[in-house]
Amino acid sequence: MSVHDGSVGRSVAQRDELELLTDDERVWTAVPVDAEGEQRLTQWLSVEADLLCELDEWR
């Protein structure tokens, strides 16, 4: 997987930041930046690319 965005949001605490990962740019997985080991394997959310949007536009 490759990292395409190091964080989500501007004023979010470090523990709440997410990184977006993808293998194929069709399905993206958001994983907490500070997750390690087993947490990194269990604390994630995957969405299809067409469901993603710019946070500023969404707000």
mmCIF file of the N, C-alpha and C atoms, coordinates in Angstrom:
data_MODEL
# 
_entry.id   MODEL 
# 
loop_
_atom_site.group_PDB 
_atom_site.id 
_atom_site.type_symbol 
_atom_site.label_atom_id 
_atom_site.label_alt_id 
_atom_site.label_comp_id 
_atom_site.label_asym_id 
_atom_site.label_entity_id 
_atom_site.label_seq_id 
_atom_site.pdbx_PDB_ins_code 
_atom_site.Cartn_x 
_atom_site.Cartn_y 
_atom_site.Cartn_z 
_atom_site.occupancy 
_atom_site.B_iso_or_equiv 
_atom_site.pdbx_formal_charge 
_atom_site.auth_seq_id 
_atom_site.auth_comp_id 
_atom_site.auth_asym_id 
_atom_site.auth_atom_id 
_atom_site.pdbx_PDB_model_num 
ATOM 1   N N  . MET A 1 1  ? 0.847   -1.182 0.000  1.00 0.00 ? 1  MET A N  1 
ATOM 2   C CA . MET A 1 1  ? 0.000   0.000  0.000  1.00 0.00 ? 1  MET A CA 1 
ATOM 3   C C  . MET A 1 1  ? 0.889   1.241  0.000  1.00 0.00 ? 1  MET A C  1 
ATOM 4   N N  . SER A 1 2  ? 0.381   2.290  -0.567 1.00 0.00 ? 2  SER A N  1 
ATOM 5   C CA . SER A 1 2  ? 1.150   3.521  -0.591 1.00 0.00 ? 2  SER A CA 1 
ATOM 6   C C  . SER A 1 2  ? 0.390   4.609  0.139  1.00 0.00 ? 2  SER A C  1 
ATOM 7   N N  . VAL A 1 3  ? 1.123   5.494  0.777  1.00 0.00 ? 3  VAL A N  1 
ATOM 8   C CA . VAL A 1 3  ? 0.516   6.589  1.524  1.00 0.00 ? 3  VAL A CA 1 
ATOM 9   C C  . VAL A 1 3  ? 0.290   7.744  0.572  1.00 0.00 ? 3  VAL A C  1 
ATOM 10  N N  . HIS A 1 4  ? -0.945  8.265  0.547  1.00 0.00 ? 4  HIS A N  1 
ATOM 11  C CA . HIS A 1 4  ? -1.264  9.384  -0.333 1.00 0.00 ? 4  HIS A CA 1 
ATOM 12  C C  . HIS A 1 4  ? -1.663  10.633 0.428  1.00 0.00 ? 4  HIS A C  1 
ATOM 13  N N  . ASP A 1 5  ? -1.926  10.534 1.701  1.00 0.00 ? 5  ASP A N  1 
ATOM 14  C CA . ASP A 1 5  ? -2.290  11.704 2.494  1.00 0.00 ? 5  ASP A CA 1 
ATOM 15  C C  . ASP A 1 5  ? -1.896  11.419 3.923  1.00 0.00 ? 5  ASP A C  1 
ATOM 16  N N  . GLY A 1 6  ? -1.009  12.248 4.485  1.00 0.00 ? 6  GLY A N  1 
ATOM 17  C CA . GLY A 1 6  ? -0.503  12.014 5.827  1.00 0.00 ? 6  GLY A CA 1 
ATOM 18  C C  . GLY A 1 6  ? -1.478  12.344 6.927  1.00 0.00 ? 6  GLY A C  1 
ATOM 19  N N  . SER A 1 7  ? -2.422  13.224 6.674  1.00 0.00 ? 7  SER A N  1 
ATOM 20  C CA . SER A 1 7  ? -3.360  13.569 7.733  1.00 0.00 ? 7  SER A CA 1 
ATOM 21  C C  . SER A 1 7  ? -4.671  14.049 7.150  1.00 0.00 ? 7  SER A C  1 
ATOM 22  N N  . VAL A 1 8  ? -5.690  13.974 7.959  1.00 0.00 ? 8  VAL A N  1 
ATOM 23  C CA . VAL A 1 8  ? -7.009  14.435 7.570  1.00 0.00 ? 8  VAL A CA 1 
ATOM 24  C C  . VAL A 1 8  ? -7.423  15.494 8.572  1.00 0.00 ? 8  VAL A C  1 
ATOM 25  N N  . GLY A 1 9  ? -7.737  16.687 8.100  1.00 0.00 ? 9  GLY A N  1 
ATOM 26  C CA . GLY A 1 9  ? -8.127  17.761 9.001  1.00 0.00 ? 9  GLY A CA 1 
ATOM 27  C C  . GLY A 1 9  ? -6.957  18.669 9.335  1.00 0.00 ? 9  GLY A C  1 
ATOM 28  N N  . ARG A 1 10 ? -7.268  19.866 9.797  1.00 0.00 ? 10 ARG A N  1 
ATOM 29  C CA . ARG A 1 10 ? -6.219  20.838 10.119 1.00 0.00 ? 10 ARG A CA 1 
ATOM 30  C C  . ARG A 1 10 ? -5.967  20.952 11.608 1.00 0.00 ? 10 ARG A C  1 
ATOM 31  N N  . SER A 1 11 ? -7.011  20.941 12.404 1.00 0.00 ? 11 SER A N  1 
ATOM 32  C CA . SER A 1 11 ? -6.837  21.184 13.834 1.00 0.00 ? 11 SER A CA 1 
ATOM 33  C C  . SER A 1 11 ? -7.208  19.956 14.658 1.00 0.00 ? 11 SER A C  1 
ATOM 34  N N  . VAL A 1 12 ? -6.874  18.794 14.156 1.00 0.00 ? 12 VAL A N  1 
ATOM 35  C CA . VAL A 1 12 ? -7.204  17.550 14.835 1.00 0.00 ? 12 VAL A CA 1 
ATOM 36  C C  . VAL A 1 12 ? -5.998  17.106 15.646 1.00 0.00 ? 12 VAL A C  1 
ATOM 37  N N  . ALA A 1 13 ? -6.236  16.553 16.813 1.00 0.00 ? 13 ALA A N  1 
ATOM 38  C CA . ALA A 1 13 ? -5.142  16.063 17.645 1.00 0.00 ? 13 ALA A CA 1 
ATOM 39  C C  . ALA A 1 13 ? -4.403  14.949 16.913 1.00 0.00 ? 13 ALA A C  1 
ATOM 40  N N  . GLN A 1 14 ? -3.105  14.781 17.199 1.00 0.00 ? 14 GLN A N  1 
ATOM 41  C CA . GLN A 1 14 ? -2.285  13.769 16.530 1.00 0.00 ? 14 GLN A CA 1 
ATOM 42  C C  . GLN A 1 14 ? -2.928  12.393 16.598 1.00 0.00 ? 14 GLN A C  1 
ATOM 43  N N  . ARG A 1 15 ? -3.498  12.017 17.720 1.00 0.00 ? 15 ARG A N  1 
ATOM 44  C CA . ARG A 1 15 ? -4.066  10.681 17.854 1.00 0.00 ? 15 ARG A CA 1 
ATOM 45  C C  . ARG A 1 15 ? -5.305  10.484 16.984 1.00 0.00 ? 15 ARG A C  1 
ATOM 46  N N  . ASP A 1 16 ? -5.874  11.565 16.478 1.00 0.00 ? 16 ASP A N  1 
ATOM 47  C CA . ASP A 1 16 ? -7.058  11.476 15.632 1.00 0.00 ? 16 ASP A CA 1 
ATOM 48  C C  . ASP A 1 16 ? -6.731  11.590 14.145 1.00 0.00 ? 16 ASP A C  1 
ATOM 49  N N  . GLU A 1 17 ? -5.466  11.783 13.805 1.00 0.00 ? 17 GLU A N  1 
ATOM 50  C CA . GLU A 1 17 ? -5.091  11.928 12.406 1.00 0.00 ? 17 GLU A CA 1 
ATOM 51  C C  . GLU A 1 17 ? -5.111  10.567 11.723 1.00 0.00 ? 17 GLU A C  1 
ATOM 52  N N  . LEU A 1 18 ? -5.480  10.595 10.456 1.00 0.00 ? 18 LEU A N  1 
ATOM 53  C CA . LEU A 1 18 ? -5.563  9.374  9.667  1.00 0.00 ? 18 LEU A CA 1 
ATOM 54  C C  . LEU A 1 18 ? -4.620  9.471  8.482  1.00 0.00 ? 18 LEU A C  1 
ATOM 55  N N  . GLU A 1 19 ? -4.147  8.318  8.016  1.00 0.00 ? 19 GLU A N  1 
ATOM 56  C CA . GLU A 1 19 ? -3.425  8.281  6.758  1.00 0.00 ? 19 GLU A CA 1 
ATOM 57  C C  . GLU A 1 19 ? -4.243  7.433  5.800  1.00 0.00 ? 19 GLU A C  1 
ATOM 58  N N  . LEU A 1 20 ? -4.253  7.841  4.546  1.00 0.00 ? 20 LEU A N  1 
ATOM 59  C CA . LEU A 1 20 ? -5.002  7.123  3.519  1.00 0.00 ? 20 LEU A CA 1 
ATOM 60  C C  . LEU A 1 20 ? -4.037  6.231  2.743  1.00 0.00 ? 20 LEU A C  1 
ATOM 61  N N  . LEU A 1 21 ? -4.383  4.954  2.617  1.00 0.00 ? 21 LEU A N  1 
ATOM 62  C CA . LEU A 1 21 ? -3.553  3.973  1.932  1.00 0.00 ? 21 LEU A CA 1 
ATOM 63  C C  . LEU A 1 21 ? -4.348  3.334  0.801  1.00 0.00 ? 21 LEU A C  1 
ATOM 64  N N  . THR A 1 22 ? -3.648  2.980  -0.288 1.00 0.00 ? 22 THR A N  1 
ATOM 65  C CA . THR A 1 22 ? -4.315  2.291  -1.397 1.00 0.00 ? 22 THR A CA 1 
ATOM 66  C C  . THR A 1 22 ? -3.316  1.440  -2.159 1.00 0.00 ? 22 THR A C  1 
ATOM 67  N N  . ASP A 1 23 ? -3.814  0.381  -2.765 1.00 0.00 ? 23 ASP A N  1 
ATOM 68  C CA . ASP A 1 23 ? -3.011  -0.433 -3.669 1.00 0.00 ? 23 ASP A CA 1 
ATOM 69  C C  . ASP A 1 23 ? -3.333  -0.102 -5.120 1.00 0.00 ? 23 ASP A C  1 
ATOM 70  N N  . ASP A 1 24 ? -4.561  0.337  -5.360 1.00 0.00 ? 24 ASP A N  1 
ATOM 71  C CA . ASP A 1 24 ? -5.033  0.461  -6.736 1.00 0.00 ? 24 ASP A CA 1 
ATOM 72  C C  . ASP A 1 24 ? -5.758  1.775  -7.044 1.00 0.00 ? 24 ASP A C  1 
ATOM 73  N N  . GLU A 1 25 ? -5.839  2.672  -6.091 1.00 0.00 ? 25 GLU A N  1 
ATOM 74  C CA . GLU A 1 25 ? -6.539  3.955  -6.213 1.00 0.00 ? 25 GLU A CA 1 
ATOM 75  C C  . GLU A 1 25 ? -8.038  3.793  -6.483 1.00 0.00 ? 25 GLU A C  1 
ATOM 76  N N  . ARG A 1 26 ? -8.588  2.596  -6.255 1.00 0.00 ? 26 ARG A N  1 
ATOM 77  C CA . ARG A 1 26 ? -10.035 2.370  -6.346 1.00 0.00 ? 26 ARG A CA 1 
ATOM 78  C C  . ARG A 1 26 ? -10.637 2.270  -4.959 1.00 0.00 ? 26 ARG A C  1 
ATOM 79  N N  . VAL A 1 27 ? -9.936  1.579  -4.059 1.00 0.00 ? 27 VAL A N  1 
ATOM 80  C CA . VAL A 1 27 ? -10.380 1.427  -2.676 1.00 0.00 ? 27 VAL A CA 1 
ATOM 81  C C  . VAL A 1 27 ? -9.310  2.020  -1.769 1.00 0.00 ? 27 VAL A C  1 
ATOM 82  N N  . TRP A 1 28 ? -9.728  2.933  -0.891 1.00 0.00 ? 28 TRP A N  1 
ATOM 83  C CA . TRP A 1 28 ? -8.812  3.612  0.025  1.00 0.00 ? 28 TRP A CA 1 
ATOM 84  C C  . TRP A 1 28 ? -9.094  3.154  1.450  1.00 0.00 ? 28 TRP A C  1 
ATOM 85  N N  . THR A 1 29 ? -8.043  3.022  2.235  1.00 0.00 ? 29 THR A N  1 
ATOM 86  C CA . THR A 1 29 ? -8.168  2.605  3.625  1.00 0.00 ? 29 THR A CA 1 
ATOM 87  C C  . THR A 1 29 ? -7.618  3.700  4.523  1.00 0.00 ? 29 THR A C  1 
ATOM 88  N N  . ALA A 1 30 ? -8.418  4.142  5.485  1.00 0.00 ? 30 ALA A N  1 
ATOM 89  C CA . ALA A 1 30 ? -7.998  5.146  6.461  1.00 0.00 ? 30 ALA A CA 1 
ATOM 90  C C  . ALA A 1 30 ? -7.573  4.421  7.733  1.00 0.00 ? 30 ALA A C  1 
ATOM 91  N N  . VAL A 1 31 ? -6.340  4.688  8.166  1.00 0.00 ? 31 VAL A N  1 
ATOM 92  C CA . VAL A 1 31 ? -5.773  4.045  9.346  1.00 0.00 ? 31 VAL A CA 1 
ATOM 93  C C  . VAL A 1 31 ? -5.270  5.142  10.279 1.00 0.00 ? 31 VAL A C  1 
ATOM 94  N N  . PRO A 1 32 ? -5.523  5.043  11.596 1.00 0.00 ? 32 PRO A N  1 
ATOM 95  C CA . PRO A 1 32 ? -4.980  6.043  12.521 1.00 0.00 ? 32 PRO A CA 1 
ATOM 96  C C  . PRO A 1 32 ? -3.457  6.099  12.404 1.00 0.00 ? 32 PRO A C  1 
ATOM 97  N N  . VAL A 1 33 ? -2.907  7.302  12.339 1.00 0.00 ? 33 VAL A N  1 
ATOM 98  C CA . VAL A 1 33 ? -1.468  7.492  12.192 1.00 0.00 ? 33 VAL A CA 1 
ATOM 99  C C  . VAL A 1 33 ? -0.703  6.838  13.338 1.00 0.00 ? 33 VAL A C  1 
ATOM 100 N N  . ASP A 1 34 ? -1.226  6.927  14.541 1.00 0.00 ? 34 ASP A N  1 
ATOM 101 C CA . ASP A 1 34 ? -0.492  6.414  15.699 1.00 0.00 ? 34 ASP A CA 1 
ATOM 102 C C  . ASP A 1 34 ? -0.764  4.946  16.001 1.00 0.00 ? 34 ASP A C  1 
ATOM 103 N N  . ALA A 1 35 ? -1.556  4.257  15.170 1.00 0.00 ? 35 ALA A N  1 
ATOM 104 C CA . ALA A 1 35 ? -1.834  2.835  15.391 1.00 0.00 ? 35 ALA A CA 1 
ATOM 105 C C  . ALA A 1 35 ? -0.575  2.022  15.107 1.00 0.00 ? 35 ALA A C  1 
ATOM 106 N N  . GLU A 1 36 ? -0.343  1.009  15.933 1.00 0.00 ? 36 GLU A N  1 
ATOM 107 C CA . GLU A 1 36 ? 0.823   0.146  15.762 1.00 0.00 ? 36 GLU A CA 1 
ATOM 108 C C  . GLU A 1 36 ? 0.416   -1.305 15.929 1.00 0.00 ? 36 GLU A C  1 
ATOM 109 N N  . GLY A 1 37 ? 1.177   -2.193 15.338 1.00 0.00 ? 37 GLY A N  1 
ATOM 110 C CA . GLY A 1 37 ? 0.979   -3.623 15.519 1.00 0.00 ? 37 GLY A CA 1 
ATOM 111 C C  . GLY A 1 37 ? -0.442  -4.071 15.246 1.00 0.00 ? 37 GLY A C  1 
ATOM 112 N N  . GLU A 1 38 ? -1.038  -4.753 16.213 1.00 0.00 ? 38 GLU A N  1 
ATOM 113 C CA . GLU A 1 38 ? -2.392  -5.299 16.084 1.00 0.00 ? 38 GLU A CA 1 
ATOM 114 C C  . GLU A 1 38 ? -3.425  -4.198 15.826 1.00 0.00 ? 38 GLU A C  1 
ATOM 115 N N  . GLN A 1 39 ? -3.249  -3.032 16.448 1.00 0.00 ? 39 GLN A N  1 
ATOM 116 C CA . GLN A 1 39 ? -4.184  -1.924 16.220 1.00 0.00 ? 39 GLN A CA 1 
ATOM 117 C C  . GLN A 1 39 ? -4.197  -1.526 14.745 1.00 0.00 ? 39 GLN A C  1 
ATOM 118 N N  . ARG A 1 40 ? -3.025  -1.517 14.140 1.00 0.00 ? 40 ARG A N  1 
ATOM 119 C CA . ARG A 1 40 ? -2.924  -1.121 12.734 1.00 0.00 ? 40 ARG A CA 1 
ATOM 120 C C  . ARG A 1 40 ? -3.693  -2.092 11.836 1.00 0.00 ? 40 ARG A C  1 
ATOM 121 N N  . LEU A 1 41 ? -3.806  -3.329 12.269 1.00 0.00 ? 41 LEU A N  1 
ATOM 122 C CA . LEU A 1 41 ? -4.529  -4.331 11.487 1.00 0.00 ? 41 LEU A CA 1 
ATOM 123 C C  . LEU A 1 41 ? -6.024  -4.332 11.771 1.00 0.00 ? 41 LEU A C  1 
ATOM 124 N N  . THR A 1 42 ? -6.443  -3.757 12.893 1.00 0.00 ? 42 THR A N  1 
ATOM 125 C CA . THR A 1 42 ? -7.852  -3.843 13.286 1.00 0.00 ? 42 THR A CA 1 
ATOM 126 C C  . THR A 1 42 ? -8.581  -2.505 13.301 1.00 0.00 ? 42 THR A C  1 
ATOM 127 N N  . GLN A 1 43 ? -7.873  -1.377 13.300 1.00 0.00 ? 43 GLN A N  1 
ATOM 128 C CA . GLN A 1 43 ? -8.513  -0.058 13.353 1.00 0.00 ? 43 GLN A CA 1 
ATOM 129 C C  . GLN A 1 43 ? -8.396  0.623  11.993 1.00 0.00 ? 43 GLN A C  1 
ATOM 130 N N  . TRP A 1 44 ? -9.307  0.283  11.092 1.00 0.00 ? 44 TRP A N  1 
ATOM 131 C CA . TRP A 1 44 ? -9.254  0.861  9.766  1.00 0.00 ? 44 TRP A CA 1 
ATOM 132 C C  . TRP A 1 44 ? -10.644 0.942  9.169  1.00 0.00 ? 44 TRP A C  1 
ATOM 133 N N  . LEU A 1 45 ? -10.766 1.702  8.119  1.00 0.00 ? 45 LEU A N  1 
ATOM 134 C CA . LEU A 1 45 ? -12.025 1.887  7.409  1.00 0.00 ? 45 LEU A CA 1 
ATOM 135 C C  . LEU A 1 45 ? -11.682 1.993  5.929  1.00 0.00 ? 45 LEU A C  1 
ATOM 136 N N  . SER A 1 46 ? -12.308 1.180  5.099  1.00 0.00 ? 46 SER A N  1 
ATOM 137 C CA . SER A 1 46 ? -12.056 1.224  3.651  1.00 0.00 ? 46 SER A CA 1 
ATOM 138 C C  . SER A 1 46 ? -13.278 1.759  2.922  1.00 0.00 ? 46 SER A C  1 
ATOM 139 N N  . VAL A 1 47 ? -13.034 2.603  1.915  1.00 0.00 ? 47 VAL A N  1 
ATOM 140 C CA . VAL A 1 47 ? -14.109 3.156  1.094  1.00 0.00 ? 47 VAL A CA 1 
ATOM 141 C C  . VAL A 1 47 ? -13.665 3.174  -0.363 1.00 0.00 ? 47 VAL A C  1 
ATOM 142 N N  . GLU A 1 48 ? -14.643 3.120  -1.270 1.00 0.00 ? 48 GLU A N  1 
ATOM 143 C CA . GLU A 1 48 ? -14.344 3.214  -2.694 1.00 0.00 ? 48 GLU A CA 1 
ATOM 144 C C  . GLU A 1 48 ? -14.005 4.656  -3.037 1.00 0.00 ? 48 GLU A C  1 
ATOM 145 N N  . ALA A 1 49 ? -13.160 4.835  -4.024 1.00 0.00 ? 49 ALA A N  1 
ATOM 146 C CA . ALA A 1 49 ? -12.657 6.157  -4.400 1.00 0.00 ? 49 ALA A CA 1 
ATOM 147 C C  . ALA A 1 49 ? -13.764 7.156  -4.701 1.00 0.00 ? 49 ALA A C  1 
ATOM 148 N N  . ASP A 1 50 ? -14.864 6.726  -5.318 1.00 0.00 ? 50 ASP A N  1 
ATOM 149 C CA . ASP A 1 50 ? -15.918 7.681  -5.682 1.00 0.00 ? 50 ASP A CA 1 
ATOM 150 C C  . ASP A 1 50 ? -16.671 8.216  -4.466 1.00 0.00 ? 50 ASP A C  1 
ATOM 151 N N  . LEU A 1 51 ? -16.451 7.629  -3.280 1.00 0.00 ? 51 LEU A N  1 
ATOM 152 C CA . LEU A 1 51 ? -17.074 8.140  -2.057 1.00 0.00 ? 51 LEU A CA 1 
ATOM 153 C C  . LEU A 1 51 ? -16.220 9.186  -1.348 1.00 0.00 ? 51 LEU A C  1 
ATOM 154 N N  . LEU A 1 52 ? -14.952 9.302  -1.754 1.00 0.00 ? 52 LEU A N  1 
ATOM 155 C CA . LEU A 1 52 ? -14.062 10.283 -1.139 1.00 0.00 ? 52 LEU A CA 1 
ATOM 156 C C  . LEU A 1 52 ? -14.358 11.675 -1.681 1.00 0.00 ? 52 LEU A C  1 
ATOM 157 N N  . CYS A 1 53 ? -14.112 12.680 -0.848 1.00 0.00 ? 53 CYS A N  1 
ATOM 158 C CA . CYS A 1 53 ? -14.284 14.058 -1.278 1.00 0.00 ? 53 CYS A CA 1 
ATOM 159 C C  . CYS A 1 53 ? -13.290 14.927 -0.525 1.00 0.00 ? 53 CYS A C  1 
ATOM 160 N N  . GLU A 1 54 ? -13.118 16.137 -0.975 1.00 0.00 ? 54 GLU A N  1 
ATOM 161 C CA . GLU A 1 54 ? -12.274 17.092 -0.278 1.00 0.00 ? 54 GLU A CA 1 
ATOM 162 C C  . GLU A 1 54 ? -12.989 17.526 0.998  1.00 0.00 ? 54 GLU A C  1 
ATOM 163 N N  . LEU A 1 55 ? -12.276 17.525 2.126  1.00 0.00 ? 55 LEU A N  1 
ATOM 164 C CA . LEU A 1 55 ? -12.925 17.876 3.395  1.00 0.00 ? 55 LEU A CA 1 
ATOM 165 C C  . LEU A 1 55 ? -13.462 19.296 3.376  1.00 0.00 ? 55 LEU A C  1 
ATOM 166 N N  . ASP A 1 56 ? -12.745 20.219 2.771  1.00 0.00 ? 56 ASP A N  1 
ATOM 167 C CA . ASP A 1 56 ? -13.229 21.600 2.726  1.00 0.00 ? 56 ASP A CA 1 
ATOM 168 C C  . ASP A 1 56 ? -14.542 21.694 1.948  1.00 0.00 ? 56 ASP A C  1 
ATOM 169 N N  . GLU A 1 57 ? -14.669 20.953 0.870  1.00 0.00 ? 57 GLU A N  1 
ATOM 170 C CA . GLU A 1 57 ? -15.919 20.942 0.088  1.00 0.00 ? 57 GLU A CA 1 
ATOM 171 C C  . GLU A 1 57 ? -17.039 20.316 0.894  1.00 0.00 ? 57 GLU A C  1 
ATOM 172 N N  . TRP A 1 58 ? -16.734 19.239 1.608  1.00 0.00 ? 58 TRP A N  1 
ATOM 173 C CA . TRP A 1 58 ? -17.729 18.526 2.399  1.00 0.00 ? 58 TRP A CA 1 
ATOM 174 C C  . TRP A 1 58 ? -18.260 19.388 3.535  1.00 0.00 ? 58 TRP A C  1 
ATOM 175 N N  . ARG A 1 59 ? -17.378 20.142 4.173  1.00 0.00 ? 59 ARG A N  1 
ATOM 176 C CA . ARG A 1 59 ? -17.791 21.001 5.290  1.00 0.00 ? 59 ARG A CA 1 
ATOM 177 C C  . ARG A 1 59 ? -18.691 22.081 4.791  1.00 0.00 ? 59 ARG A C  1 
# 
